[in-house]
Amino acid sequence: MNRYDFLKNVVVLLSGSSVALLIPVLMTPILTRLFTPDDFGVWGTFYAIVGIFSVIANGRYELALLLPKGDREAFNLFSGSLLIAFFLSVALIIPVVFWGQQASEALEMPALAPWLWLVPIAVFTNGIIQAANYWHNRSKRFGVLSVGRVVQSFSTAAINLGIGEFSYFSGGMIVASVIGQIFLSFHYMLKIRIRRLMKLVSFDQIGKVLVKYKAFPVKSGAGIFLNILKEQAPIFFLGIYFDVAIVGFYSLVIRLFNVPLSLVAGSIGQVYYQKAVEMKNNGRSVFDLYKKTTLRMILAILIPVAAVMIWGDQIFGVVFGSDWTEAGKILVIFTVYYAVRFVVSSQSSLLLVFQRLNIEVLFNFTALLLQIASLVVGGLQHDYYLSLYLMSISGTFIYALLGVYLWVYLKHRK
């Protein structure tokens, strides 16, 4: 393997990610003047719901797509993961129709109810995107992934702008985001040689590969479901204990900083996963790769973290409008946490590579408990700052602990 392959593939993904991230960042100061904090709160809650189901949409079988040596087994696995996503999305129609209104009221967000019918569509398109993402990763077609992210980002931004400027309605950001997902799913599927590969597929083979890789939904499914609950819990609890505007401020911070960092971490993590699997299969130690990547990422984020800590809250009101100064204070609270999580989560796929799925479950379960406890303590005290500070401190600690575990495990693994 070319010694520069890892860096080259990361750069290819990040080049598309950079453009994909730049578009919404440049658009956000406009959107904060076209849409209200309440609109951002409804959008954030919608995608919190979508995120919970999307993460299990493929049964976690998409993670196994890098493992089969031949295309026959891999594409049957790919097809099986799409079937799971389809049936889950159809099943979601029932609760949306019968209990959508009650769920919106329980979340203290009645404005969400008219848009819940889009949840099954968003979950299914996310299922397509996730499976196709790993298929192109398997083929090392990182350019396809890079272009796809630009397609999604540009289409979402353009529709958001059109709705906000010419035909405003409160769910406009939700509609724009779902359409952006649809564009991305079409792009990814069009780049797969479906006609040739469909000759390899049969229901019998799909059943066999789903059984063969059943460890992924059984073990990884629990861990990732706990992880997404941990990520989305603040959206729900902030809405229940406080106000939809607070959810909007928090959602803006996620849009501008958490999501971009997660996207960059995901770009690194995708290439990292493929590289680590190959190194393991060749009997090579992964520790040096982990050590170098960790130290370089820490050095890369030191200056940005310091800048945000010092000036982040001051410039938020200027850039995004006076209604959004509170979001800048929230950003400062979470800066160190986001930085630590960025470094560790970029390499957390090592838990899958070395089948340490029990550690993943334990980590996510503990992190979820800490997040909920932080939110409940602040909620009972009617102090959302307290909730946010406790979330940031506990989150920083638990991710740092996972990073230390990976360091020790890889260093002593022969």
C-alpha positions as CSV (number, residue, x, y, z in Angstrom):
1,M,0.0,0.0,0.0
2,N,1.3,3.4,-0.9
3,R,2.6,5.0,2.3
4,Y,0.8,8.3,1.4
5,D,-2.5,6.6,0.5
6,F,-4.1,7.3,3.9
7,L,-3.3,11.0,3.7
8,K,-4.3,11.3,0.1
9,N,-7.7,9.7,0.7
10,V,-8.4,11.9,3.7
11,V,-7.5,15.0,1.7
12,V,-9.9,13.9,-1.1
13,L,-12.7,13.5,1.4
14,L,-11.9,16.7,3.3
15,S,-11.7,18.7,0.1
16,G,-15.4,18.0,-0.6
17,S,-16.2,18.3,3.1
18,S,-14.6,21.7,3.2
19,V,-16.7,23.0,0.4
20,A,-19.8,21.2,1.9
21,L,-19.1,22.9,5.2
22,L,-18.3,26.3,3.8
23,I,-21.7,26.6,2.1
24,P,-23.9,26.3,5.2
25,V,-21.5,28.4,7.3
26,L,-21.7,31.2,4.8
27,M,-25.5,30.8,4.6
28,T,-26.1,30.6,8.3
29,P,-25.9,34.4,9.0
30,I,-28.6,34.8,6.3
31,L,-30.7,32.0,7.7
32,T,-30.6,33.4,11.2
33,R,-32.2,36.5,9.8
34,L,-34.8,34.6,7.7
35,F,-35.8,32.0,10.4
36,T,-36.4,32.4,14.1
37,P,-34.8,30.6,17.0
38,D,-38.1,28.7,17.3
39,D,-37.7,27.6,13.7
40,F,-34.2,26.3,14.4
41,G,-35.6,24.6,17.5
42,V,-38.2,22.7,15.5
43,W,-35.6,21.8,12.8
44,G,-33.2,20.5,15.5
45,T,-35.9,18.4,17.2
46,F,-37.0,16.9,13.9
47,Y,-33.5,15.8,13.1
48,A,-33.0,14.5,16.6
49,I,-35.9,12.1,15.9
50,V,-34.6,11.3,12.5
51,G,-31.1,10.7,13.9
52,I,-32.3,8.1,16.4
53,F,-33.8,5.9,13.7
54,S,-31.3,6.6,11.0
55,V,-28.4,5.2,13.0
56,I,-30.1,1.8,13.0
57,A,-31.8,2.2,9.6
58,N,-29.5,-0.4,8.0
59,G,-29.3,-2.7,11.0
60,R,-25.6,-1.6,11.3
61,Y,-24.8,-4.0,8.4
62,E,-23.3,-1.1,6.4
63,L,-20.3,-1.3,8.7
64,A,-19.6,-4.8,7.5
65,L,-19.4,-3.8,3.8
66,L,-15.6,-3.5,4.0
67,L,-15.1,-7.0,5.2
68,P,-16.2,-9.4,2.4
69,K,-13.4,-10.1,-0.1
70,G,-15.8,-10.6,-3.1
71,D,-18.4,-8.3,-4.6
72,R,-21.1,-11.0,-4.6
73,E,-21.2,-11.2,-0.8
74,A,-20.7,-7.5,-0.4
75,F,-23.5,-6.4,-2.7
76,N,-25.9,-8.9,-1.2
77,L,-25.0,-7.4,2.2
78,F,-25.5,-3.9,0.7
79,S,-28.9,-4.9,-0.7
80,G,-30.0,-6.5,2.6
81,S,-29.1,-3.2,4.5
82,L,-31.3,-1.2,2.1
83,L,-34.2,-3.6,2.6
84,I,-33.9,-3.2,6.3
85,A,-34.0,0.6,5.9
86,F,-37.1,0.4,3.7
87,F,-39.1,-1.8,6.1
88,L,-38.1,0.4,9.1
89,S,-39.2,3.5,7.2
90,V,-42.6,1.9,6.3
91,A,-43.1,0.8,9.9
92,L,-42.5,4.4,11.1
93,I,-45.5,5.6,9.2
94,I,-47.8,4.0,11.9
95,P,-46.6,6.0,14.9
96,V,-46.3,9.2,12.9
97,V,-50.0,8.9,11.8
98,F,-51.4,7.8,15.1
99,W,-49.2,9.4,17.8
100,G,-47.4,12.3,16.0
101,Q,-49.6,15.0,17.6
102,Q,-49.2,13.6,21.1
103,A,-45.4,13.2,20.7
104,S,-45.2,16.9,19.6
105,E,-47.2,18.0,22.7
106,A,-45.1,15.8,25.0
107,L,-42.0,17.6,23.7
108,E,-43.6,21.0,24.3
109,M,-43.3,21.6,20.6
110,P,-46.7,21.6,18.8
111,A,-45.2,23.3,15.7
112,L,-43.3,20.0,15.0
113,A,-46.4,17.9,14.4
114,P,-47.1,19.0,10.7
115,W,-43.7,17.9,9.6
116,L,-43.4,14.5,11.3
117,W,-44.7,12.8,8.1
118,L,-41.3,13.5,6.6
119,V,-39.5,11.4,9.2
120,P,-40.0,8.0,7.3
121,I,-38.7,9.7,4.1
122,A,-35.7,11.2,5.9
123,V,-34.8,7.9,7.6
124,F,-35.0,5.9,4.4
125,T,-32.8,8.3,2.4
126,N,-30.3,8.3,5.3
127,G,-30.3,4.5,5.0
128,I,-29.4,4.8,1.3
129,I,-26.8,7.3,2.0
130,Q,-25.1,5.3,4.8
131,A,-25.0,2.1,2.9
132,A,-23.8,3.7,-0.4
133,N,-21.2,5.7,1.7
134,Y,-19.6,2.4,2.8
135,W,-19.9,0.8,-0.6
136,H,-17.9,3.7,-2.2
137,N,-15.5,3.5,0.7
138,R,-15.0,-0.2,0.0
139,S,-14.2,0.7,-3.6
140,K,-11.9,3.6,-2.5
141,R,-14.1,6.0,-4.6
142,F,-13.6,8.8,-2.2
143,G,-14.1,11.4,-4.9
144,V,-17.7,10.3,-5.3
145,L,-18.2,10.8,-1.5
146,S,-16.5,14.2,-1.7
147,V,-18.7,15.4,-4.6
148,G,-21.8,14.0,-2.9
149,R,-21.4,16.1,0.2
150,V,-21.1,19.3,-2.0
151,V,-24.3,18.3,-3.9
152,Q,-26.2,17.9,-0.6
153,S,-24.9,21.0,1.0
154,F,-25.5,23.2,-2.1
155,S,-29.0,22.0,-2.7
156,T,-30.0,22.3,0.9
157,A,-28.6,25.8,1.1
158,A,-30.3,26.9,-2.1
159,I,-33.7,25.6,-1.1
160,N,-33.4,27.1,2.4
161,L,-32.6,30.5,0.9
162,G,-35.5,30.3,-1.6
163,I,-38.0,29.3,1.1
164,G,-36.8,31.9,3.6
165,E,-36.7,34.8,1.1
166,F,-39.7,34.1,-1.1
167,S,-42.1,31.7,0.6
168,Y,-41.3,31.5,4.3
169,F,-43.0,28.9,6.4
170,S,-41.8,27.6,9.8
171,G,-40.9,24.1,8.6
172,G,-38.8,25.4,5.6
173,M,-35.5,24.3,7.0
174,I,-36.8,20.7,7.5
175,V,-38.1,20.5,3.9
176,A,-34.8,21.9,2.5
177,S,-32.8,19.4,4.5
178,V,-34.9,16.4,3.5
179,I,-34.7,17.4,-0.2
180,G,-30.9,17.7,0.2
181,Q,-30.7,14.1,1.5
182,I,-32.8,12.9,-1.5
183,F,-30.3,14.6,-3.9
184,L,-27.4,13.0,-2.1
185,S,-29.0,9.5,-2.1
186,F,-29.6,9.7,-5.9
187,H,-26.0,10.9,-6.5
188,Y,-24.6,8.0,-4.6
189,M,-26.8,5.3,-6.2
190,L,-26.2,6.6,-9.7
191,K,-22.4,6.1,-9.1
192,I,-22.9,2.4,-8.3
193,R,-23.0,-0.1,-11.2
194,I,-26.4,-1.4,-10.2
195,R,-27.2,-3.2,-13.5
196,R,-24.0,-5.4,-13.3
197,L,-24.2,-5.9,-9.5
198,M,-27.9,-6.8,-9.4
199,K,-27.0,-10.1,-11.3
200,L,-25.2,-11.1,-8.1
201,V,-28.2,-10.6,-5.8
202,S,-30.7,-13.2,-4.5
203,F,-32.9,-13.3,-1.5
204,D,-31.3,-16.6,-0.4
205,Q,-27.8,-14.9,-0.5
206,I,-29.1,-11.8,1.3
207,G,-30.4,-14.0,4.1
208,K,-27.1,-15.9,4.4
209,V,-24.9,-12.8,4.6
210,L,-27.3,-11.1,7.1
211,V,-26.9,-14.2,9.4
212,K,-23.1,-14.3,8.8
213,Y,-22.6,-10.7,10.0
214,K,-25.3,-10.7,12.7
215,A,-22.8,-9.5,15.3
216,F,-23.0,-6.0,13.8
217,P,-26.7,-5.4,14.6
218,V,-26.5,-7.5,17.8
219,K,-23.4,-5.8,19.3
220,S,-22.7,-2.6,17.4
221,G,-26.4,-1.8,17.2
222,A,-26.8,-1.4,20.9
223,G,-23.7,0.8,21.2
224,I,-24.6,3.1,18.4
225,F,-28.2,3.4,19.5
226,L,-27.0,4.5,23.0
227,N,-24.6,6.9,21.3
228,I,-27.3,8.6,19.2
229,L,-29.6,8.9,22.2
230,K,-26.7,10.6,24.0
231,E,-26.3,13.0,21.1
232,Q,-30.0,13.8,20.8
233,A,-31.0,13.8,24.5
234,P,-30.1,17.6,25.0
235,I,-32.6,18.5,22.2
236,F,-35.5,16.7,23.9
237,F,-34.7,17.7,27.5
238,L,-33.9,21.3,26.8
239,G,-37.3,21.6,25.0
240,I,-39.1,19.9,27.9
241,Y,-37.4,21.7,30.8
242,F,-36.9,25.1,29.2
243,D,-38.0,26.7,25.9
244,V,-38.0,26.0,22.2
245,A,-35.8,29.1,21.7
246,I,-33.1,27.5,23.9
247,V,-33.4,24.4,21.6
248,G,-32.9,26.8,18.7
249,F,-29.7,28.3,20.1
250,Y,-28.3,24.8,20.9
251,S,-29.3,23.7,17.4
252,L,-27.5,26.6,15.8
253,V,-24.3,25.6,17.7
254,I,-24.7,22.0,16.5
255,R,-25.2,23.2,12.9
256,L,-22.2,25.5,12.9
257,F,-19.7,23.5,14.9
258,N,-20.8,20.1,16.1
259,V,-22.0,18.9,12.7
260,P,-19.0,20.2,10.8
261,L,-16.6,18.7,13.3
262,S,-18.5,15.4,13.1
263,L,-18.4,15.5,9.3
264,V,-14.6,16.1,9.3
265,A,-14.1,13.4,11.9
266,G,-16.3,11.1,9.8
267,S,-14.1,11.8,6.7
268,I,-11.0,10.9,8.6
269,G,-12.7,8.0,10.3
270,Q,-13.9,6.4,7.0
271,V,-10.4,6.3,5.6
272,Y,-9.0,5.4,9.0
273,Y,-11.4,2.4,9.3
274,Q,-10.4,1.1,5.9
275,K,-6.7,1.6,6.6
276,A,-6.9,0.0,10.1
277,V,-8.7,-3.1,8.7
278,E,-6.0,-3.5,6.1
279,M,-3.2,-3.1,8.6
280,K,-4.8,-5.6,11.0
281,N,-5.3,-8.2,8.2
282,N,-1.7,-7.8,7.2
283,G,-0.6,-8.4,10.8
284,R,0.8,-4.9,11.3
285,S,0.5,-2.8,14.5
286,V,-2.0,0.0,14.4
287,F,-0.6,1.8,17.5
288,D,1.8,4.1,15.5
289,L,-1.0,5.2,13.2
290,Y,-3.2,5.9,16.3
291,K,-0.4,7.8,18.1
292,K,0.6,10.0,15.1
293,T,-3.0,10.8,14.2
294,T,-3.9,11.7,17.7
295,L,-1.0,14.0,18.3
296,R,-1.3,15.7,15.0
297,M,-5.0,16.3,15.5
298,I,-4.4,17.8,18.9
299,L,-1.8,20.2,17.6
300,A,-4.1,21.2,14.7
301,I,-7.0,22.2,16.9
302,L,-5.1,24.0,19.7
303,I,-5.2,27.5,18.1
304,P,-8.9,27.3,16.9
305,V,-10.0,26.1,20.4
306,A,-8.2,29.0,22.1
307,A,-9.7,31.5,19.6
308,V,-13.2,30.3,20.1
309,M,-12.8,30.3,23.9
310,I,-11.6,33.9,23.9
311,W,-13.7,35.6,21.2
312,G,-16.5,33.1,20.3
313,D,-19.3,34.7,22.3
314,Q,-18.4,38.2,21.3
315,I,-18.7,37.7,17.6
316,F,-21.9,35.6,17.5
317,G,-24.3,38.5,17.9
318,V,-22.5,40.5,15.3
319,V,-22.4,37.8,12.7
320,F,-25.7,36.1,13.2
321,G,-27.8,39.0,14.6
322,S,-28.6,40.3,18.1
323,D,-31.2,37.5,18.7
324,W,-28.5,34.9,18.6
325,T,-25.9,36.2,21.2
326,E,-27.0,33.5,23.6
327,A,-25.9,30.8,21.2
328,G,-22.3,32.2,21.4
329,K,-22.2,31.6,25.1
330,I,-23.4,28.0,24.6
331,L,-20.6,27.5,22.0
332,V,-17.9,28.6,24.5
333,I,-19.2,26.2,27.1
334,F,-18.9,23.3,24.6
335,T,-15.6,24.2,22.9
336,V,-13.3,21.9,24.8
337,Y,-15.8,19.0,24.7
338,Y,-16.2,19.3,21.0
339,A,-12.4,19.4,20.5
340,V,-11.8,16.3,22.6
341,R,-14.6,14.4,21.0
342,F,-13.3,15.3,17.6
343,V,-9.9,13.8,18.2
344,V,-11.3,10.6,19.8
345,S,-14.3,9.9,17.7
346,S,-12.3,10.2,14.5
347,Q,-10.6,7.0,15.6
348,S,-13.3,5.2,17.5
349,S,-13.9,2.8,14.6
350,L,-10.9,0.9,16.1
351,L,-13.4,-0.6,18.5
352,L,-15.1,-2.2,15.5
353,V,-11.9,-3.2,13.8
354,F,-10.7,-5.1,17.0
355,Q,-14.2,-6.3,17.9
356,R,-14.2,-4.3,21.2
357,L,-17.9,-3.8,20.9
358,N,-18.5,-4.4,24.6
359,I,-16.4,-1.3,25.3
360,E,-18.4,0.7,22.8
361,V,-21.7,-0.3,24.6
362,L,-20.2,0.5,28.0
363,F,-18.9,3.8,26.9
364,N,-22.1,5.0,25.2
365,F,-24.2,3.8,28.1
366,T,-22.1,5.7,30.6
367,A,-22.0,8.8,28.5
368,L,-25.8,8.7,28.0
369,L,-26.4,8.4,31.8
370,L,-24.0,11.4,32.4
371,Q,-25.8,13.5,29.7
372,I,-29.3,12.8,31.1
373,A,-28.1,13.4,34.7
374,S,-26.6,16.7,33.7
375,L,-29.8,17.8,31.9
376,V,-32.1,16.7,34.8
377,V,-30.0,18.4,37.4
378,G,-30.1,21.7,35.5
379,G,-33.8,21.2,34.7
380,L,-34.8,20.7,38.3
381,Q,-32.8,23.8,39.2
382,H,-34.4,25.8,36.3
383,D,-30.9,26.6,35.2
384,Y,-30.0,25.6,31.7
385,Y,-26.4,26.9,32.0
386,L,-25.9,24.4,34.8
387,S,-27.1,21.6,32.5
388,L,-24.8,22.7,29.7
389,Y,-21.7,23.0,31.9
390,L,-22.3,19.6,33.5
391,M,-22.8,18.1,30.0
392,S,-19.6,19.6,28.7
393,I,-17.5,18.6,31.7
394,S,-18.8,15.0,31.9
395,G,-18.6,14.6,28.1
396,T,-15.0,15.8,28.0
397,F,-14.1,13.4,30.7
398,I,-15.7,10.3,29.2
399,Y,-14.2,10.9,25.7
400,A,-10.8,11.5,27.1
401,L,-11.1,8.3,29.1
402,L,-12.0,6.4,25.8
403,G,-8.9,7.9,24.1
404,V,-6.6,6.7,26.9
405,Y,-8.2,3.3,26.7
406,L,-7.5,3.0,23.0
407,W,-3.9,4.2,23.5
408,V,-3.2,1.6,26.2
409,Y,-5.0,-1.2,24.4
410,L,-3.2,-0.6,21.0
411,K,0.2,-0.1,22.6
412,H,0.0,-3.5,24.4
413,R,-1.7,-5.4,21.6
414,K,0.6,-7.7,19.7
